[in-house]
């Protein structure tokens, strides 16, 4: 109890985003612990097959959840702000129908992804549906201003799969992949149960239709987020699925492990986007755009240090030696994640200003570039090209929205940007050097980078304006 009171005090003092940041941090830590437990307990080969199967579930589930999550976040926030505590029945019915349509479309994608999958169809479908509902419920939680309930539900959802895998290790089954997917499914199910319990009686559904304008905006937002967020998720999880089809279990394991390990690096921009999107969507945030864009820029190099520092530890957590091949895959995935971090403020602002077609098309173009590299990888059986395609696609997906919003001519570098570029290259060189050393040297160097990155991120966090000071120092509106 005293820990909860202490956290509440720090949350009120430091920033209103702290609850949401903690929620994503808890979920990320749970995923990392789960992957490590599976890989160390069952071996890297079994984890590679599990990673390919889980990536298929996450891929299709992310595609199905992208549109409904966006419509839920923005539609609920627009109604909740003027009348907290109530939602019109017309909006609820619209969101339910939209969810059914997207799930039905996901069935078609599942027919392609599930080829030769070792997981039984009913279990696979339950895992996918649970993940979709988890994503939509989490979006609703932020729109309803209940980040605290999301945090508690995430803690339960992260704990139960760990307990289930521990029980499986006590008596390993003959076909472990299906059982591991069942343990994974417990996470979204536990989240939904906890989230529903802590929000009982929170929302009162009242009679009321959905206006034609709300329906039009909801459909547009859903379509754009399907193209944008759907392409982004496909770019992340498709290489893991492809590696599994090529029976490159080690590459699949490192790709999936690195993706899950670097997800917490999206913490601040993802939370900031989730919390700030309603304000921008309500057309009340024009004077906050400069703050929104300036927030993530100082975090780029510290976050890159964090991401690259994780590379040797990702390999070690999966029971692999941090050799150059494993660390290069992890580092390329980290680069992809950091590019997404850097672009998140621009994507959020453009989407809320109904210019979401820019990041959506950029994501689709990035997927096309990555896909072209993956075709070469499959035809030439060159599995190391899978993370290369991932990184190249991320460059296209992330840099286009940043340059479109900044208004700078493409290729023009100012002083701060050039310094960030030089520091980034230096960090990449340091990881290349560490990969040539012993395991102890690689892990020690990675730990030093992580510590430095955490300290630098804390300094940025500690200097954020608070409350009235933030409002007083807010710059005037920018013209986008």
C-alpha positions as CSV (number, residue, x, y, z in Angstrom):
1,X,0.0,0.0,0.0
2,X,2.8,2.4,0.9
3,X,4.5,1.7,-2.4
4,X,1.3,2.6,-4.2
5,X,1.0,5.9,-2.3
6,X,4.6,6.7,-3.0
7,X,4.0,6.1,-6.7
8,X,0.9,8.3,-6.7
9,X,2.9,11.1,-5.1
10,X,5.7,10.9,-7.6
11,X,3.2,10.6,-10.5
12,X,1.5,13.8,-9.4
13,X,4.8,15.5,-8.9
14,X,6.6,14.5,-12.1
15,X,4.2,14.0,-15.0
16,X,0.6,12.8,-15.7
17,X,1.9,10.3,-18.2
18,X,3.6,8.2,-15.5
19,X,0.8,5.7,-15.1
20,X,0.7,4.9,-18.8
21,X,4.5,4.7,-18.9
22,X,4.4,2.2,-16.0
23,X,1.8,0.1,-17.8
24,X,3.9,-0.2,-21.0
25,X,7.0,-0.8,-18.9
26,X,5.3,-3.6,-17.0
27,X,4.1,-5.2,-20.2
28,X,7.5,-5.0,-21.8
29,X,9.3,-6.5,-18.8
30,X,6.8,-9.3,-18.7
31,X,7.4,-10.1,-22.4
32,X,11.2,-10.1,-21.9
33,X,11.0,-12.4,-18.9
34,X,8.6,-14.8,-20.7
35,X,10.9,-15.1,-23.7
36,X,14.0,-15.6,-21.6
37,X,12.2,-18.3,-19.5
38,X,11.0,-20.2,-22.6
39,X,14.4,-20.0,-24.4
40,X,16.5,-21.0,-21.5
41,X,14.1,-23.6,-20.2
42,X,13.1,-25.3,-23.5
43,X,16.2,-24.4,-25.7
44,X,16.7,-21.9,-28.5
45,X,15.3,-24.3,-31.2
46,X,11.9,-24.7,-29.4
47,X,11.9,-20.9,-28.7
48,X,12.5,-20.2,-32.4
49,X,9.5,-22.3,-33.4
50,X,7.4,-20.7,-30.7
51,X,8.6,-17.3,-31.9
52,X,7.4,-18.0,-35.4
53,X,4.0,-19.2,-34.2
54,X,3.6,-16.3,-31.8
55,X,4.7,-13.8,-34.5
56,X,1.9,-15.1,-36.7
57,X,-0.6,-14.5,-34.0
58,X,0.7,-11.0,-33.2
59,X,0.9,-10.1,-36.9
60,X,-2.8,-11.0,-37.7
61,X,-4.0,-9.7,-34.3
62,X,-2.2,-6.4,-34.9
63,X,-3.8,-6.0,-38.3
64,X,-7.3,-6.8,-36.9
65,X,-6.8,-4.4,-33.9
66,X,-5.3,-1.4,-35.8
67,X,-8.5,0.1,-37.1
68,X,-10.8,-0.6,-34.1
69,X,-8.1,0.7,-31.7
70,X,-7.8,4.0,-33.5
71,X,-11.5,4.4,-33.8
72,X,-11.9,3.6,-30.1
73,X,-9.2,6.0,-28.9
74,X,-10.4,8.9,-30.9
75,X,-14.2,8.2,-30.9
76,X,-14.4,7.6,-27.2
77,X,-12.1,10.5,-26.4
78,X,-14.3,12.9,-28.4
79,X,-17.4,11.9,-26.5
80,X,-15.8,11.3,-23.1
81,X,-14.3,14.8,-22.8
82,X,-17.6,16.8,-22.9
83,X,-19.6,14.2,-20.9
84,X,-17.4,12.1,-18.7
85,X,-19.0,8.9,-17.4
86,X,-21.4,8.3,-20.4
87,X,-21.1,7.0,-23.9
88,X,-23.9,6.9,-26.5
89,X,-25.3,3.6,-27.5
90,X,-24.7,4.5,-31.2
91,X,-21.0,4.8,-30.7
92,X,-20.8,1.5,-28.9
93,X,-22.7,-0.3,-31.6
94,X,-20.5,1.3,-34.3
95,X,-17.3,0.2,-32.6
96,X,-18.6,-3.3,-32.1
97,X,-19.6,-3.6,-35.8
98,X,-16.2,-2.2,-36.9
99,X,-14.4,-4.8,-34.7
100,X,-16.4,-7.7,-36.2
101,X,-15.5,-6.5,-39.7
102,X,-11.8,-6.3,-38.9
103,X,-11.7,-9.7,-37.2
104,X,-13.5,-11.2,-40.3
105,X,-10.8,-9.7,-42.5
106,X,-8.1,-11.1,-40.2
107,X,-9.4,-14.6,-40.9
108,X,-8.3,-14.2,-44.5
109,X,-4.8,-13.1,-43.5
110,X,-4.7,-16.1,-41.1
111,X,-5.1,-18.5,-43.9
112,X,-1.8,-17.3,-45.4
113,X,0.1,-17.0,-42.1
114,X,-1.0,-20.4,-40.6
115,X,0.5,-22.6,-43.3
116,X,2.3,-25.6,-41.6
117,X,1.6,-24.0,-38.2
118,X,2.0,-26.5,-35.3
119,X,-0.7,-24.7,-33.2
120,X,-4.2,-26.2,-33.4
121,X,-6.7,-23.9,-35.2
122,X,-9.1,-23.3,-32.2
123,X,-6.1,-22.3,-29.9
124,X,-4.6,-20.1,-32.6
125,X,-7.9,-18.3,-33.1
126,X,-8.4,-17.8,-29.4
127,X,-4.9,-16.4,-29.0
128,X,-5.5,-14.0,-32.0
129,X,-8.9,-12.9,-30.8
130,X,-7.7,-12.4,-27.2
131,X,-4.8,-10.2,-28.5
132,X,-7.2,-8.1,-30.6
133,X,-9.5,-7.5,-27.6
134,X,-6.6,-6.7,-25.4
135,X,-5.3,-4.0,-27.8
136,X,-8.8,-2.4,-28.1
137,X,-9.5,-2.5,-24.4
138,X,-6.1,-0.9,-23.7
139,X,-6.9,1.9,-26.2
140,X,-10.3,2.4,-24.5
141,X,-8.6,2.6,-21.1
142,X,-6.4,5.5,-22.1
143,X,-9.4,7.3,-23.8
144,X,-11.4,6.9,-20.6
145,X,-8.5,8.4,-18.6
146,X,-8.0,5.1,-16.7
147,X,-4.3,4.5,-17.2
148,X,-4.1,3.3,-13.6
149,X,-6.5,0.4,-14.4
150,X,-4.5,-0.4,-17.5
151,X,-1.3,-0.6,-15.3
152,X,-2.9,-3.0,-12.9
153,X,-4.3,-5.2,-15.6
154,X,-0.9,-5.3,-17.4
155,X,0.7,-6.5,-14.2
156,X,-1.7,-9.4,-14.0
157,X,-1.4,-10.1,-17.7
158,X,2.4,-10.2,-17.5
159,X,2.4,-12.5,-14.4
160,X,0.1,-15.4,-15.4
161,X,2.0,-16.5,-18.5
162,X,5.2,-16.7,-16.5
163,X,3.5,-18.9,-13.9
164,X,2.1,-21.1,-16.7
165,X,5.5,-21.6,-18.4
166,X,7.1,-22.4,-15.0
167,X,4.5,-25.2,-14.6
168,X,5.2,-26.5,-18.1
169,X,8.9,-26.6,-17.3
170,X,8.2,-28.9,-14.3
171,X,6.6,-31.4,-16.7
172,X,7.7,-30.6,-20.3
173,X,5.0,-31.7,-22.8
174,X,5.7,-33.7,-25.9
175,X,4.5,-30.8,-28.2
176,X,5.6,-27.7,-26.3
177,X,4.9,-25.0,-28.9
178,X,1.1,-25.3,-28.7
179,X,1.3,-25.3,-24.9
180,X,3.5,-22.2,-24.9
181,X,1.0,-20.4,-27.2
182,X,-1.7,-21.3,-24.7
183,X,0.4,-19.8,-21.9
184,X,0.9,-16.7,-24.0
185,X,-2.9,-16.4,-24.5
186,X,-3.4,-16.3,-20.7
187,X,-1.8,-12.8,-20.8
188,X,-4.5,-11.0,-22.8
189,X,-7.3,-13.0,-21.1
190,X,-6.0,-12.0,-17.7
191,X,-5.7,-8.4,-18.8
192,X,-9.3,-8.3,-20.0
193,X,-10.6,-9.8,-16.8
194,X,-8.7,-7.4,-14.6
195,X,-9.5,-4.4,-16.7
196,X,-13.2,-5.2,-16.7
197,X,-13.2,-5.6,-12.9
198,X,-11.5,-2.3,-12.2
199,X,-13.8,-0.4,-14.7
200,X,-17.1,-2.0,-13.6
201,X,-19.7,0.8,-13.3
202,X,-17.3,3.3,-14.7
203,X,-19.1,3.8,-18.0
204,X,-22.9,4.4,-18.4
205,X,-24.3,3.7,-21.8
206,X,-27.0,6.2,-22.6
207,X,-29.4,6.5,-25.6
208,X,-27.9,8.5,-28.4
209,X,-27.1,8.1,-32.1
210,X,-23.8,8.4,-33.9
211,X,-23.6,11.4,-36.1
212,X,-22.8,11.0,-39.8
213,X,-19.6,13.1,-39.2
214,X,-18.5,10.8,-36.4
215,X,-19.1,7.7,-38.5
216,X,-17.2,9.3,-41.4
217,X,-14.2,10.2,-39.2
218,X,-14.3,6.8,-37.6
219,X,-14.1,4.9,-40.9
220,X,-11.4,7.2,-42.2
221,X,-9.3,6.8,-39.1
222,X,-9.7,3.1,-39.1
223,X,-8.7,2.8,-42.8
224,X,-5.7,5.0,-42.3
225,X,-4.5,3.2,-39.2
226,X,-4.9,-0.2,-40.9
227,X,-2.7,1.0,-43.7
228,X,-0.2,2.7,-41.5
229,X,-0.1,0.8,-38.2
230,X,-0.9,-2.5,-40.0
231,X,2.0,-2.0,-42.4
232,X,4.2,-1.2,-39.4
233,X,3.2,-4.3,-37.5
234,X,3.6,-6.5,-40.7
235,X,7.1,-5.1,-41.2
236,X,8.0,-6.1,-37.6
237,X,6.6,-9.6,-37.4
238,X,6.8,-10.9,-41.0
239,X,10.5,-11.5,-40.9
240,X,10.1,-13.7,-37.9
241,X,7.4,-15.7,-39.7
242,X,9.6,-16.0,-42.8
243,X,12.6,-17.2,-40.7
244,X,10.3,-19.8,-39.2
245,X,9.3,-21.0,-42.7
246,X,13.0,-21.2,-43.7
247,X,13.6,-23.3,-40.5
248,X,16.1,-20.7,-39.4
249,X,15.1,-21.1,-35.8
250,X,18.1,-19.2,-34.4
251,X,17.4,-16.1,-36.5
252,X,13.7,-16.3,-35.7
253,X,14.6,-16.5,-32.0
254,X,16.9,-13.5,-32.1
255,X,14.5,-11.4,-34.2
256,X,11.6,-12.1,-32.0
257,X,13.6,-11.7,-28.8
258,X,15.0,-8.4,-29.9
259,X,11.6,-7.1,-31.0
260,X,10.2,-7.9,-27.6
261,X,13.2,-6.6,-25.7
262,X,13.2,-3.3,-27.5
263,X,9.5,-2.7,-27.2
264,X,9.9,-0.8,-23.9
265,X,12.0,1.7,-25.8
266,X,8.8,2.9,-27.4
267,X,7.5,3.7,-23.9
268,X,7.6,7.5,-23.8
269,X,6.6,8.3,-27.4
270,X,3.9,5.6,-27.5
271,X,2.4,6.8,-24.2
272,X,2.7,10.4,-25.2
273,X,0.9,9.7,-28.4
274,X,-1.8,7.7,-26.7
275,X,-2.5,10.4,-24.1
276,X,-2.0,13.4,-26.4
277,X,-3.9,12.1,-29.4
278,X,-7.4,13.0,-27.9
279,X,-6.2,16.6,-27.3
280,X,-5.0,16.9,-30.9
281,X,-8.1,15.2,-32.2
282,X,-10.3,17.6,-30.4
283,X,-8.5,20.5,-32.2
284,X,-7.3,22.0,-28.9
285,X,-3.7,21.2,-29.2
286,X,-2.3,23.6,-31.9
287,X,-0.2,25.4,-29.4
288,X,1.3,22.2,-28.1
289,X,2.8,20.9,-31.3
290,X,6.2,22.4,-30.7
291,X,6.3,20.8,-27.2
292,X,5.2,17.5,-28.7
293,X,7.9,17.5,-31.4
294,X,10.7,18.7,-29.1
295,X,10.0,16.1,-26.4
296,X,11.5,13.0,-28.2
297,X,14.5,14.6,-30.0
298,X,16.7,14.7,-26.9
299,X,15.8,11.1,-26.3
300,X,17.1,9.7,-29.6
301,X,20.8,9.2,-28.7
302,X,20.1,8.0,-25.1
303,X,17.5,5.6,-26.4
304,X,19.9,4.3,-29.1
305,X,22.4,3.6,-26.4
306,X,19.8,1.7,-24.5
307,X,18.8,-0.3,-27.6
308,X,22.3,-1.2,-28.8
309,X,23.3,-2.0,-25.2
310,X,20.5,-4.5,-25.1
311,X,21.9,-6.4,-28.1
312,X,24.4,-8.7,-26.3
313,X,22.0,-9.2,-23.4
314,X,19.2,-10.3,-25.8
315,X,21.5,-13.0,-27.2
316,X,22.5,-14.0,-23.7
317,X,19.0,-14.1,-22.4
318,X,18.1,-16.6,-25.1
319,X,21.0,-18.9,-24.2
320,X,23.1,-17.8,-27.2
321,X,26.6,-16.4,-27.3
322,X,26.7,-12.7,-28.2
323,X,28.7,-13.3,-31.4
324,X,28.7,-10.9,-34.4
325,X,25.8,-12.6,-36.3
326,X,23.4,-12.6,-33.3
327,X,24.4,-9.1,-32.2
328,X,24.0,-7.7,-35.7
329,X,20.4,-9.0,-35.9
330,X,19.6,-7.5,-32.5
331,X,21.2,-4.2,-33.4
332,X,19.3,-3.9,-36.7
333,X,16.1,-4.5,-34.8
334,X,17.0,-1.9,-32.3
335,X,17.7,0.6,-35.1
336,X,14.2,-0.1,-36.5
337,X,12.7,0.5,-33.0
338,X,14.6,3.7,-32.5
339,X,13.5,5.1,-35.9
340,X,9.9,4.5,-34.9
341,X,10.6,6.2,-31.6
342,X,12.0,9.3,-33.4
343,X,9.0,9.4,-35.8
344,X,6.2,8.9,-33.3
345,X,5.6,12.6,-32.4
346,X,5.4,13.5,-36.1
347,X,3.0,10.6,-36.8
348,X,0.8,11.5,-33.9
349,X,0.5,15.2,-34.9
350,X,-0.1,14.4,-38.5
351,X,-2.7,11.8,-37.7
352,X,-4.6,14.0,-35.3
353,X,-4.6,16.8,-37.9
354,X,-6.3,14.5,-40.4
355,X,-3.1,14.2,-42.4
356,X,-2.7,10.6,-41.5
357,X,-2.4,9.6,-45.1
358,X,1.3,10.8,-44.9
359,X,2.5,8.3,-42.2
360,X,0.1,5.6,-43.6
361,X,1.6,5.7,-47.1
362,X,5.1,6.0,-45.6
363,X,4.5,2.8,-43.6
364,X,3.2,1.0,-46.7
365,X,6.2,2.2,-48.7
366,X,8.5,1.0,-45.9
367,X,6.8,-2.4,-46.0
368,X,7.2,-2.6,-49.8
369,X,11.0,-1.8,-49.5
370,X,11.4,-4.4,-46.8
371,X,9.4,-6.9,-48.7
372,X,11.6,-6.5,-51.8
373,X,14.7,-7.4,-49.6
374,X,12.9,-10.3,-48.1
375,X,12.0,-11.8,-51.5
376,X,15.8,-11.8,-52.3
377,X,16.4,-13.4,-48.9
378,X,13.9,-16.2,-49.5
379,X,15.1,-16.9,-53.1
380,X,18.8,-16.9,-52.0
381,X,18.2,-18.5,-48.7
382,X,20.0,-15.6,-47.1
383,X,18.3,-15.3,-43.7
384,X,20.6,-12.4,-42.6
385,X,18.9,-10.2,-45.1
386,X,15.7,-10.4,-43.1
387,X,16.8,-7.9,-40.4
388,X,18.5,-5.8,-43.1
389,X,15.2,-5.4,-44.9
390,X,13.6,-4.6,-41.6
391,X,16.0,-1.7,-41.0
392,X,15.8,-0.3,-44.5
393,X,12.0,-0.4,-44.4
394,X,12.1,1.4,-41.1
395,X,14.1,4.2,-42.6
396,X,11.4,4.9,-45.2
397,X,8.6,4.5,-42.7
398,X,10.0,6.8,-40.1
399,X,11.9,9.6,-41.9
400,X,9.2,10.6,-44.3
401,X,6.7,11.8,-41.6
402,X,9.6,13.6,-39.7
403,X,10.7,15.5,-42.8
404,X,7.1,16.3,-43.9
405,X,6.3,17.8,-40.5
406,X,9.6,19.6,-40.0
407,X,9.3,21.4,-43.3
408,X,13.1,21.1,-43.9
409,X,14.4,20.2,-47.4
410,X,15.3,16.6,-47.6
411,X,19.0,16.1,-46.8
412,X,19.5,19.3,-44.9
413,X,21.2,18.8,-41.5
414,X,21.3,21.4,-38.8
415,X,23.9,21.4,-36.0
416,X,21.9,19.4,-33.4
417,X,20.9,16.8,-36.0
418,X,24.5,16.4,-37.2
419,X,25.7,15.9,-33.6
420,X,23.0,13.2,-33.0
421,X,24.1,11.5,-36.3
422,X,27.8,11.5,-35.2
423,X,27.0,10.1,-31.8
424,X,24.7,7.4,-33.3
425,X,27.5,6.3,-35.6
426,X,29.9,6.1,-32.7
427,X,27.5,4.0,-30.8
428,X,27.1,1.6,-33.7
429,X,30.9,1.3,-34.0
430,X,31.2,0.5,-30.3
431,X,28.7,-2.4,-30.7
432,X,30.7,-3.7,-33.7
433,X,33.8,-3.7,-31.5
434,X,32.1,-5.4,-28.6
435,X,30.8,-8.2,-30.8
436,X,34.4,-9.2,-31.5
437,X,35.3,-9.6,-27.8
438,X,34.5,-12.3,-25.3
439,X,31.1,-12.8,-23.8
440,X,32.1,-11.0,-20.6
441,X,33.4,-8.0,-22.5
442,X,30.2,-7.8,-24.7
443,X,27.9,-8.0,-21.7
444,X,29.9,-5.5,-19.7
445,X,30.0,-3.0,-22.6
446,X,26.3,-3.5,-23.2
447,X,25.6,-2.8,-19.5
448,X,27.6,0.4,-19.6
449,X,25.6,1.6,-22.6
450,X,22.3,0.8,-20.9
451,X,23.4,2.6,-17.7
452,X,24.5,5.7,-19.7
453,X,21.3,5.7,-21.7
454,X,19.0,5.3,-18.6
455,X,20.8,8.2,-16.9
456,X,20.5,10.4,-20.0
457,X,16.8,9.5,-20.4
458,X,16.2,10.4,-16.7
459,X,17.8,13.8,-17.2
460,X,15.5,14.5,-20.1
461,X,12.5,13.3,-18.1
462,X,13.5,15.4,-15.0
463,X,13.7,18.6,-17.1
464,X,10.2,18.3,-18.5
465,X,8.0,21.3,-17.7
466,X,5.4,20.6,-15.0
467,X,1.8,21.9,-14.7
468,X,1.5,25.7,-14.8
469,X,5.1,26.1,-15.7
470,X,4.4,24.0,-18.8
471,X,1.4,26.1,-19.8
472,X,3.3,29.3,-19.2
473,X,6.3,28.3,-21.3
474,X,4.2,26.8,-24.1
475,X,5.1,28.3,-27.5
476,X,2.7,29.7,-29.9
477,X,0.9,27.6,-32.5
478,X,2.9,26.2,-35.4
479,X,1.8,26.2,-38.9
480,X,2.0,22.6,-40.2
